[in-house]
Amino acid sequence: MIELNADIGEGCDDGALMPYLSRASIACGGHTGDAASMTAALRLAAEHGVAVGAHPSYPDRIGFGRRARVASAEDIAAWVTQQTEALAELAVRLGLRLAHVKPHGALYNVAAQDRKVAQAIVQAVTAFDPDLVLIGLAGSQLVAAGRAAGRIVLNEAFADRRYQSNGQLVSRETVGALVTDPDAAAQQARALAQGVPVIALDGAPLRIRAETLCLHSDTPHALNIARAVHAALNRG
C-alpha cells in the first residue's frame, strides 16, 4: 500500500497527524526550524514509530522557502548539506537515524524541472550519506537524477494539492491550488494509489506513478483530510 508522509516542524499541530503517517520530513533551519523545534519533531516522530528525514530549503525564512533563488550548484549543495547535517546531529543524540531527504518549497519545485539543481541535491545527499532515500515530485528531474546516481528514490504525489496538466504542482498563489475538502483529498489519494488518472486544474486527466503521498499540516482541515485519506487508502 502507498505510504503517507507529511512535512513537520513548521509550527503547526504535527501531533494530530502522526497516527496516520509512515514518514515525516522535518524543517531543519532553511525556511524555518531551530534546535528546539527539530528535537521536538524528532521525539514526536519517534513516539509514533514514524521514519524521519531532512526537509532542506533555500535559506529564506521571510518567504518560508517558497521563493526561488538564483544560486550555484555549490551553494545549493552546501545548503542541503548544512541543514541535513544539523538535523542528523540532533537525531544521533536521541538515538535516531535519518531515513530520507526531501527538499522543501521552491527548492523542491525547481529541482523538479532543473536538472542541474536536481544533480546538486543528489550529489550533496550522496556525499553526506548514500543510504538516505531521496524524495521528489513524481516523474521529476530530481527523481531521474537520483536514479542515475544509483540512489533509492521515492516518487511523491500530493493528496491536498492540485496539479497542472504537465504533472507540476499548481502554484500556491493560484486559486484552487489547495485541496481543502477532505472527501476530495481522499478521492484524489485513492486515485493516486490505484494508478487511476487524477484531474488537473484545467480538467485534463493526469496519470501519476507514486510510492508516497504527502499531506500538509498547514492545509485547512488538515486533520480531517488525514483521517479521510487514511480511511480511503485502507478501504478494501
C-alpha positions as CSV (number, residue, x, y, z in Angstrom):
1,M,0.0,0.0,0.0
2,I,1.2,3.5,-0.7
3,E,2.6,5.3,2.3
4,L,1.6,8.7,3.8
5,N,4.1,11.4,4.7
6,A,4.0,14.9,6.0
7,D,6.3,17.9,6.4
8,I,6.6,18.8,10.1
9,G,8.4,21.1,12.4
10,E,6.9,24.1,10.8
11,G,4.8,25.5,13.6
12,C,1.6,23.5,13.1
13,D,-0.2,20.8,15.0
14,D,2.0,17.9,13.9
15,G,0.9,15.5,16.7
16,A,-2.6,15.2,15.3
17,L,-1.3,13.8,12.0
18,M,1.3,11.4,13.4
19,P,-1.1,8.3,13.8
20,Y,-1.7,8.4,10.0
21,L,1.9,8.7,8.8
22,S,4.7,6.4,7.9
23,R,7.3,9.1,7.2
24,A,7.9,12.7,8.2
25,S,10.2,15.4,6.8
26,I,11.5,17.9,9.4
27,A,12.2,21.6,8.7
28,C,15.9,22.0,9.5
29,G,16.7,25.7,9.6
30,G,16.4,26.9,6.0
31,H,12.8,28.1,5.8
32,T,12.1,27.6,9.5
33,G,13.2,25.4,12.4
34,D,15.8,25.5,15.1
35,A,17.4,23.0,17.5
36,A,14.3,23.1,19.8
37,S,11.8,22.5,17.1
38,M,13.8,19.9,15.4
39,T,14.3,18.0,18.6
40,A,10.6,18.2,19.4
41,A,9.7,16.9,15.9
42,L,12.2,14.0,16.2
43,R,10.9,13.0,19.5
44,L,7.3,13.2,18.3
45,A,8.0,11.0,15.3
46,A,9.9,8.5,17.4
47,E,7.0,8.2,19.8
48,H,4.8,7.2,16.9
49,G,7.3,5.0,15.1
50,V,7.4,7.4,12.1
51,A,10.6,7.5,10.0
52,V,12.3,10.9,9.9
53,G,14.1,12.8,7.2
54,A,15.5,16.2,6.5
55,H,13.4,18.9,4.7
56,P,16.1,21.4,3.5
57,S,15.3,24.5,1.6
58,Y,16.6,27.7,0.2
59,P,17.7,29.8,3.2
60,D,14.7,32.1,3.2
61,R,12.8,32.4,6.5
62,I,11.0,35.6,5.4
63,G,9.5,33.8,2.3
64,F,9.2,30.4,4.1
65,G,11.4,28.9,1.4
66,R,8.7,29.4,-1.2
67,R,10.7,31.9,-3.3
68,A,13.1,30.5,-5.9
69,R,16.6,31.9,-5.8
70,V,19.4,32.1,-8.3
71,A,22.2,30.0,-6.8
72,S,25.2,28.0,-7.9
73,A,25.2,24.2,-7.7
74,E,27.9,24.6,-4.9
75,D,25.6,26.9,-2.9
76,I,22.6,24.5,-3.2
77,A,24.8,21.5,-2.2
78,A,26.1,23.4,0.8
79,W,22.6,24.4,2.0
80,V,21.3,20.9,1.7
81,T,24.3,19.5,3.5
82,Q,24.3,22.1,6.3
83,Q,20.6,21.6,7.0
84,T,20.6,17.8,6.7
85,E,23.7,17.7,9.0
86,A,22.1,19.9,11.6
87,L,19.1,17.5,11.9
88,A,21.2,14.4,11.7
89,E,23.3,15.5,14.6
90,L,20.3,16.1,16.8
91,A,18.9,12.7,15.7
92,V,22.0,10.9,16.8
93,R,21.7,12.5,20.3
94,L,18.3,10.9,20.5
95,G,19.4,7.5,19.2
96,L,17.7,8.1,15.9
97,R,18.9,7.9,12.3
98,L,17.6,9.9,9.3
99,A,15.9,7.8,6.6
100,H,15.5,10.3,3.8
101,V,15.9,13.8,2.4
102,K,13.0,15.7,0.7
103,P,13.6,19.4,-0.4
104,H,11.0,22.0,0.6
105,G,9.0,24.6,-1.3
106,A,10.7,26.4,-4.1
107,L,13.8,24.2,-3.9
108,Y,11.6,21.1,-4.4
109,N,9.8,22.7,-7.3
110,V,12.9,24.0,-9.0
111,A,14.6,20.6,-8.6
112,A,11.6,19.0,-10.2
113,Q,12.4,20.8,-13.5
114,D,16.0,22.0,-13.4
115,R,18.5,19.1,-14.0
116,K,21.5,21.0,-12.6
117,V,19.7,21.8,-9.3
118,A,18.5,18.3,-9.0
119,Q,22.0,16.9,-9.5
120,A,23.4,19.3,-6.9
121,I,20.9,18.0,-4.4
122,V,21.7,14.4,-5.3
123,Q,25.4,14.9,-5.0
124,A,25.1,16.6,-1.6
125,V,22.9,13.8,-0.2
126,T,25.1,11.1,-1.7
127,A,28.2,12.7,-0.2
128,F,26.6,13.1,3.2
129,D,25.0,9.6,3.4
130,P,24.5,7.4,0.4
131,D,21.9,5.3,2.2
132,L,19.5,8.2,2.5
133,V,16.4,7.9,0.4
134,L,15.6,10.8,-1.9
135,I,12.0,12.0,-2.2
136,G,10.9,14.1,-5.2
137,L,7.9,15.1,-7.3
138,A,6.8,12.0,-9.2
139,G,8.4,11.9,-12.6
140,S,10.7,14.9,-11.9
141,Q,14.3,15.7,-12.7
142,L,15.2,15.1,-9.0
143,V,13.9,11.5,-9.2
144,A,15.7,11.0,-12.5
145,A,19.0,12.4,-11.1
146,G,18.7,10.2,-8.0
147,R,18.2,7.1,-10.1
148,A,21.0,8.0,-12.4
149,A,23.3,8.2,-9.4
150,G,22.2,4.8,-8.1
151,R,20.2,6.3,-5.2
152,I,17.0,4.9,-3.8
153,V,14.2,7.3,-4.7
154,L,10.5,7.7,-4.0
155,N,8.1,9.3,-6.4
156,E,5.9,11.6,-4.4
157,A,2.4,12.8,-5.1
158,F,0.0,15.0,-3.1
159,A,-3.4,14.4,-1.7
160,D,-4.0,18.1,-0.8
161,R,-2.6,19.9,-3.9
162,R,-3.8,20.4,-7.4
163,Y,-1.7,19.6,-10.5
164,Q,-1.0,21.2,-13.8
165,S,-1.6,19.0,-16.8
166,N,2.2,18.7,-17.2
167,G,2.5,17.0,-13.8
168,Q,3.8,20.0,-12.0
169,L,2.1,21.4,-8.9
170,V,-0.2,24.4,-9.2
171,S,1.4,27.4,-7.6
172,R,0.1,28.2,-4.1
173,E,-0.6,31.7,-5.4
174,T,-3.3,30.3,-7.8
175,V,-6.9,30.0,-6.8
176,G,-7.8,26.3,-6.3
177,A,-4.2,25.2,-5.8
178,L,-5.1,23.5,-2.4
179,V,-7.5,20.6,-1.9
180,T,-9.2,21.5,1.3
181,D,-12.2,19.3,1.2
182,P,-11.5,16.0,3.0
183,D,-13.6,13.9,0.6
184,A,-11.9,15.4,-2.5
185,A,-8.5,14.8,-1.0
186,A,-9.5,11.2,-0.2
187,Q,-10.7,10.7,-3.7
188,Q,-7.5,12.1,-5.2
189,A,-5.4,10.0,-2.8
190,R,-7.2,6.8,-3.7
191,A,-6.9,7.5,-7.4
192,L,-3.2,8.1,-7.0
193,A,-2.7,4.9,-5.0
194,Q,-4.6,2.9,-7.6
195,G,-2.9,4.4,-10.6
196,V,-6.1,6.0,-11.8
197,P,-5.8,9.4,-13.5
198,V,-6.5,12.4,-11.4
199,I,-8.0,15.6,-12.8
200,A,-5.6,18.5,-13.3
201,L,-6.8,22.0,-12.5
202,D,-7.6,22.6,-16.2
203,G,-9.7,19.5,-16.3
204,A,-7.2,17.2,-18.1
205,P,-6.7,13.7,-16.9
206,L,-3.3,13.0,-15.5
207,R,-1.8,9.7,-14.5
208,I,0.9,9.8,-11.8
209,R,3.0,7.0,-10.5
210,A,3.9,7.5,-6.8
211,E,5.2,5.5,-3.9
212,T,4.5,8.1,-1.2
213,L,1.7,10.6,-0.7
214,C,2.2,13.9,1.1
215,L,-0.2,15.7,3.5
216,H,0.5,19.2,4.9
217,S,-0.3,20.2,8.4
218,D,-0.9,23.8,7.3
219,T,-3.6,22.9,4.8
220,P,-7.1,24.0,6.1
221,H,-8.9,21.0,7.7
222,A,-5.6,19.1,7.8
223,L,-6.6,16.6,10.4
224,N,-9.9,15.8,8.7
225,I,-8.1,15.4,5.5
226,A,-5.6,13.0,7.1
227,R,-8.4,10.9,8.5
228,A,-10.3,10.8,5.2
229,V,-7.2,9.9,3.2
230,H,-6.1,7.2,5.6
231,A,-9.5,5.7,5.6
232,A,-9.8,5.8,1.8
233,L,-6.4,4.1,1.4
234,N,-7.2,1.4,3.9
235,R,-10.6,0.6,2.4
236,G,-10.8,-2.7,0.7
